[in-house]
Amino acid sequence: MPSDVATIVSTACLAHDIGNPPFGHSGEDAIETALKRHGLELPFEGNAQGFRILTRTGDPMEGSGLKLTAAVLGSFMKYPCTQSYSAAVKKGSIVAANKLECKKFGIGEQEREAASFMAGHLGLIPRSTPDAAHLCWSRHPLAYLMEAADDICYRIADIEDGYFSGLLDVAPTRDLFSPFLTESQLCYVRELEAKEEKDSCIHYMRAIAIGKSIQSAVDSFVNHEEDLLQGRMEQSLIDSSELSAPLNGLYQYAIKNVYQAREVIEVEAMGYKVLGELIDFFMEWVNHPSSGQSQKIAIMLQGTDVPQNNGGEAARLAHMLDYISGMTDSFALETYRKLTGIL
């Protein structure tokens, strides 16, 4: 039924950031840098961690994920390839059939079997042989809708947040949103400004921009249906839509005027330090599980199916990263404060 498509995409949208560590991309960098200090060259990718949670770690009683349908998992996966495939493409040793599929990676080594099952069940177009060292498939067409929803939300909401955080004034915000508005809608915006109803003005423009962007993404999906089904779509729905220029304008403006604001950078720097020191603390248990300190760390991890000592270092490392990446910003900060005595 058509309503099933809506359920599938909305579920994938709800899950799309589930694997992101605290403090977002800054958190990913912090994890990778901290692991390097311990001699581990391991890339950490929130997309792959999300697939791991959905298929392996989401159920604390069984450790077998959230038992979602293959369609939801396919719609969730923006990058249906392993890290080794993505790295090989970047090195030039593999020529990608569609570079959009492997800009990052969405499949960890321990999730290869789950990904193969999902791709086979959905009939995703294989970009590699089933037994290859580097695995990749075409994107599920509905993954483009999930991606479009994410793109629309953060490009528009980040401008709105910039205004309510005091980083942007009404006039530049209105100018950024004006390409989404008709003349009559712009007149209404100016009337609100004249009445000093600035907050209502921003809310109104944001709502109009989201509605227009959704329709534009839908139109792009319909216009490129055959390319989507054949795995030939090499642009996002937003980039191939008629509103690509104004939406990209929002993004570029946010990079310069919101993401680089001192307040934002300070939070990212704080998060970088917090996660790095948490990794250093928990690596004691990963490297020396029998030490006295590690026994205390194991108690902290109780209730999350702690691997036994005979599970090996790799199992402990994976579990530690599951625990760290599953933290919220506030819980990571709270844990850091407790460990460092900052109350």
C-alpha positions in Angstrom: 0.0 0.0 0.0 1.2 3.6 -0.6 1.0 4.2 3.1 3.6 1.5 3.7 6.1 3.6 1.8 5.4 6.5 4.2 5.9 4.2 7.2 9.1 2.8 5.9 10.7 6.2 5.1 9.5 7.8 8.4 10.9 4.9 10.4 14.3 5.2 8.5 14.2 9.0 9.2 13.6 8.4 12.9 16.6 6.0 13.0 19.0 7.9 10.7 21.2 9.5 13.4 21.0 6.6 15.9 24.7 5.7 15.4 26.1 9.1 15.7 28.3 9.6 18.8 27.9 12.5 21.2 28.8 15.9 19.7 28.2 14.7 16.1 31.0 14.8 13.6 33.4 16.3 16.1 32.7 13.2 18.2 33.6 10.9 15.3 37.0 12.8 14.9 37.6 12.6 18.7 37.0 8.8 18.7 39.4 8.2 15.8 42.1 10.5 17.3 41.8 8.8 20.7 42.1 5.3 19.2 45.2 6.4 17.3 46.8 7.3 20.6 46.4 3.6 21.5 47.9 2.4 18.2 44.5 1.7 16.5 43.9 3.0 13.0 40.2 2.5 13.0 37.8 4.8 11.1 34.6 5.5 13.0 31.5 6.2 10.9 28.2 7.0 12.4 26.3 5.6 9.5 27.9 2.2 9.9 27.5 2.3 13.7 23.8 3.0 13.1 23.4 -0.1 11.0 25.2 -2.1 13.7 22.8 -0.8 16.4 19.8 -1.6 14.2 20.9 -5.1 13.3 23.0 -6.3 16.3 23.0 -4.3 19.5 19.6 -2.6 19.8 18.0 -5.4 21.9 19.7 -5.5 25.3 18.1 -8.9 26.0 19.3 -10.7 22.9 21.8 -8.4 21.2 20.1 -8.9 17.9 19.1 -5.4 16.9 15.7 -3.9 16.7 14.2 -6.5 14.3 13.3 -4.0 11.6 12.2 -5.0 8.2 14.7 -5.2 5.3 12.9 -2.3 3.6 13.5 0.0 6.6 17.1 -1.1 6.8 17.6 -0.5 3.1 15.9 3.0 3.3 18.2 3.8 6.3 21.4 3.0 4.5 22.8 5.9 2.6 26.1 4.2 1.9 25.6 0.5 1.3 29.3 -0.4 1.2 32.0 -1.6 3.5 34.8 0.7 4.7 37.3 -1.3 2.6 35.2 -0.7 -0.6 34.9 3.0 0.1 38.7 3.3 0.8 39.5 1.4 -2.4 37.4 3.8 -4.4 39.2 6.8 -2.9 42.6 5.2 -3.6 41.5 4.5 -7.2 41.9 0.7 -7.0 38.1 0.3 -7.6 36.1 2.3 -10.1 32.8 3.0 -8.4 29.6 2.4 -10.5 28.0 5.3 -8.5 30.2 7.4 -6.3 27.3 8.7 -4.2 26.9 5.2 -2.7 30.4 5.0 -1.4 31.4 8.6 -0.4 31.4 7.2 3.1 30.7 3.6 4.4 27.6 2.2 6.1 28.6 -1.4 6.8 31.0 -2.5 9.5 33.0 -5.8 9.1 30.9 -7.6 11.7 27.7 -6.6 9.8 28.6 -7.9 6.4 26.3 -10.9 6.8 23.3 -8.7 7.9 23.9 -6.4 5.0 24.2 -9.2 2.5 20.9 -10.7 3.8 19.2 -7.3 3.5 20.5 -6.5 0.0 19.6 -10.0 -1.3 16.1 -9.7 0.2 15.5 -6.3 -1.4 17.1 -7.1 -4.7 19.6 -4.3 -4.5 22.0 -4.2 -7.5 25.4 -5.7 -6.5 28.5 -3.7 -7.2 30.7 -6.6 -6.1 30.6 -10.3 -5.9 29.1 -11.9 -2.8 32.4 -13.3 -1.6 34.5 -10.2 -2.4 36.7 -8.6 0.3 35.0 -5.2 -0.5 31.2 -5.2 -0.6 28.9 -2.7 -2.2 25.3 -2.5 -3.5 23.2 0.1 -5.1 21.1 2.3 -2.8 17.5 1.4 -2.1 15.4 4.1 -3.9 13.7 5.1 -0.7 17.0 5.9 0.9 17.0 9.0 -1.3 13.8 10.2 0.3 15.3 9.6 3.8 18.3 11.6 2.7 16.2 14.4 1.3 14.2 14.7 4.6 17.5 15.0 6.5 18.9 17.6 4.0 15.8 19.7 4.2 15.6 19.6 8.0 19.1 20.6 8.8 19.6 23.1 6.0 16.4 25.0 7.0 16.4 24.4 10.7 20.0 25.4 11.2 19.2 28.9 9.8 16.2 29.1 12.1 18.3 28.0 15.0 20.9 30.5 14.1 18.3 33.3 14.4 17.0 32.1 17.8 20.5 31.7 19.1 21.2 35.3 18.3 23.7 34.6 15.5 21.5 35.9 12.7 19.2 38.9 12.4 15.8 39.0 10.8 16.9 40.7 7.5 19.5 38.2 6.4 17.3 35.4 7.5 14.4 36.8 5.4 16.7 37.2 2.4 17.8 33.5 2.7 14.2 32.3 2.8 12.8 34.7 0.2 13.5 32.3 -2.8 10.9 29.9 -1.2 8.2 32.5 -0.8 5.7 34.0 -3.3 5.2 37.8 -3.5 2.1 37.7 -1.3 3.9 35.6 1.3 6.8 38.0 1.3 4.3 40.9 1.9 2.9 39.0 4.8 6.4 38.5 6.2 7.0 42.3 6.0 3.7 42.9 7.8 4.8 40.7 10.6 8.2 42.5 10.8 6.4 45.9 10.9 4.4 44.6 13.9 7.6 43.5 15.6 6.4 39.9 15.4 9.9 38.7 14.4 9.7 35.2 15.9 6.4 34.5 14.2 8.0 35.8 11.0 10.8 33.2 11.2 8.5 30.4 12.1 6.3 31.2 9.1 9.2 31.4 6.6 10.6 28.1 8.0 7.3 26.3 7.5 6.8 27.6 4.0 10.4 26.7 3.0 10.0 23.1 4.4 6.8 22.6 2.5 8.2 23.9 -0.8 11.3 21.8 -0.3 9.3 18.6 0.3 7.3 19.1 -2.8 10.5 19.8 -4.8 12.1 16.6 -3.5 9.0 14.6 -4.3 9.0 16.0 -7.9 12.6 15.1 -8.3 11.9 11.5 -7.0 9.1 11.1 -9.6 11.2 12.6 -12.4 14.1 10.3 -11.8 12.2 7.2 -11.0 13.9 5.0 -13.6 17.4 6.1 -12.6 16.6 5.4 -9.0 15.4 1.9 -9.8 18.4 1.2 -12.0 21.0 2.5 -9.5 22.0 5.3 -11.8 21.0 8.3 -9.6 24.3 10.0 -8.8 22.9 13.1 -7.1 20.7 13.6 -4.1 17.1 14.5 -4.6 17.8 18.0 -3.2 20.8 18.6 -5.6 18.7 17.5 -8.5 15.6 19.5 -7.6 14.5 22.9 -8.8 15.3 24.3 -5.3 18.9 23.1 -5.2 20.4 26.6 -5.5 18.5 28.2 -2.6 18.9 25.1 -0.4 22.6 25.0 -1.1 22.6 28.8 -0.3 21.2 28.1 3.1 23.9 25.4 3.7 26.8 27.6 2.6 25.6 30.5 4.7 25.2 28.3 7.8 28.8 27.1 7.3 30.2 30.6 7.4 27.8 32.2 9.9 26.5 29.5 12.2 28.8 26.5 12.3 31.9 28.7 12.7 30.4 30.8 15.5 32.4 30.9 18.7 29.6 29.4 20.7 29.4 26.4 18.4 33.1 25.9 18.2 33.4 26.0 22.0 30.9 23.2 22.3 32.6 21.1 19.7 36.0 21.6 21.4 34.6 20.6 24.7 33.0 17.5 23.2 36.3 16.6 21.5 38.1 16.7 24.9 35.4 14.9 26.8 35.1 12.0 24.3 38.9 11.7 23.9 39.4 11.3 27.7 36.5 8.9 28.0 38.1 6.7 25.3 41.4 6.8 27.2 39.6 5.7 30.4 37.7 2.8 28.9 40.7 1.5 26.9 42.2 0.3 30.2 39.5 -2.3 30.2 39.9 -3.1 26.5 43.7 -3.6 26.8 44.0 -5.0 30.4 40.7 -6.6 31.4 42.1 -8.3 34.5 43.5 -5.2 36.1 41.9 -3.8 39.3 40.7 -0.6 37.4 39.2 -2.7 34.7 37.1 -4.7 37.1 35.6 -1.4 38.2 35.0 -0.3 34.6 33.3 -3.7 33.9 30.9 -2.9 36.8 30.1 0.5 35.2 29.2 -1.4 32.0 27.0 -4.0 33.7 23.6 -4.3 32.1 25.0 -3.9 28.6 26.1 -7.5 27.9 29.8 -7.1 28.7 31.9 -9.5 26.7 33.8 -12.1 28.9 37.5 -12.1 28.9 37.7 -15.0 26.5 35.8 -12.8 23.9 39.1 -11.2 23.0 40.3 -7.6 22.7 38.3 -7.0 19.4 35.0 -7.9 21.2 35.9 -5.6 24.1 36.8 -2.8 21.7 33.6 -3.1 19.8 31.6 -3.1 23.0 33.4 -0.1 24.3 32.7 1.8 21.1 29.0 0.7 21.3 28.8 2.1 24.8 30.6 5.4 24.0 28.7 6.1 20.8 25.4 5.3 22.4 25.8 8.2 24.9 23.9 11.4 24.6 25.9 14.7 24.8 24.6 15.3 28.4 25.4 11.7 29.6 28.9 11.9 28.1 29.5 15.1 29.9 28.0 13.8 33.2 30.2 10.7 33.0 33.3 12.8 32.3 32.6 15.0 35.3 32.2 12.0 37.6 35.4 10.5 36.4 37.4 13.7 36.8 35.8 14.8 40.0 34.2 17.9 38.4 30.8 18.1 40.2 
